[in-house]
């Protein structure tokens, strides 16, 4: 894949500000339909990168991916650790975020905010946690409010991840909070390997 081109990205950002990301998504669809099909018209970061790759490489990003991916024929055992107790999951998410704050997350975010060109619209600031604490770093919200928003956003992300996991074919979903989850996993793996012997 071609390296990032700051000038091209700036031009794409300028066009998006004038025309909107859905218009750039439509342009991507005309030159790389396969990539456009898997992106939402509002997914600015991925649309920008896909257009950048197409324009720099002179061919669709989907073709570059296809050319660089080795053909793998294999059987897969899909095991997911799924937290069944939602209340416990929510408590763990809140505790983890508190530990991140205590571990220096605010100082990290403050240092990032002082980098040249860094803003709330920067790709690095779109990550869960960063986005919600940015207003606090800039004095626009209290730490308690920003933390609560970050915890809620993390819960929503966890819910989307669990929905995605459950869509996997032939998934063995194990309760991540079960005391014997390791033994359950060992049994599934042993059984799977034994059936192929």
Rosetta blueprint (number, residue, H / E / L):
1 X L
2 X L
3 X L
4 X L
5 X L
6 X H
7 X H
8 X H
9 X H
10 X H
11 X H
12 X H
13 X H
14 X H
15 X H
16 X H
17 X H
18 X H
19 X H
20 X L
21 X H
22 X H
23 X H
24 X H
25 X H
26 X H
27 X H
28 X H
29 X H
30 X H
31 X H
32 X L
33 X H
34 X H
35 X H
36 X H
37 X H
38 X L
39 X L
40 X L
41 X L
42 X L
43 X L
44 X H
45 X H
46 X H
47 X H
48 X H
49 X H
50 X H
51 X H
52 X H
53 X H
54 X H
55 X H
56 X H
57 X H
58 X L
59 X L
60 X L
61 X H
62 X H
63 X H
64 X H
65 X H
66 X H
67 X H
68 X H
69 X L
70 X L
71 X L
72 X L
73 X L
74 X L
75 X L
76 X L
77 X L
78 X E
79 X E
80 X E
81 X E
82 X E
83 X L
84 X L
85 X L
86 X H
87 X H
88 X H
89 X H
90 X H
91 X H
92 X H
93 X H
94 X H
95 X H
96 X H
97 X H
98 X H
99 X H
100 X H
101 X H
102 X H
103 X L
104 X L
105 X H
106 X H
107 X H
108 X H
109 X H
110 X H
111 X H
112 X H
113 X H
114 X L
115 X L
116 X L
117 X L
118 X L
119 X L
120 X L
121 X L
122 X L
123 X H
124 X H
125 X H
126 X H
127 X L
128 X L
129 X L
130 X H
131 X H
132 X H
133 X H
134 X H
135 X H
136 X H
137 X H
138 X L
139 X L
140 X L
141 X L
142 X L
143 X H
144 X H
145 X H
146 X H
147 X H
148 X H
149 X H
150 X H
151 X H
152 X H
153 X H
154 X H
155 X H
156 X H
157 X H
158 X H
159 X H
160 X H
161 X H
162 X H
163 X H
164 X H
165 X H
166 X H
167 X L
168 X L
169 X L
170 X L
171 X E
172 X E
173 X E
174 X E
175 X E
176 X L
177 X L
178 X L
179 X L
180 X L
181 X H
182 X H
183 X H
184 X H
185 X H
186 X H
187 X H
188 X H
189 X H
190 X H
191 X H
192 X H
193 X H
194 X H
195 X H
196 X H
197 X L
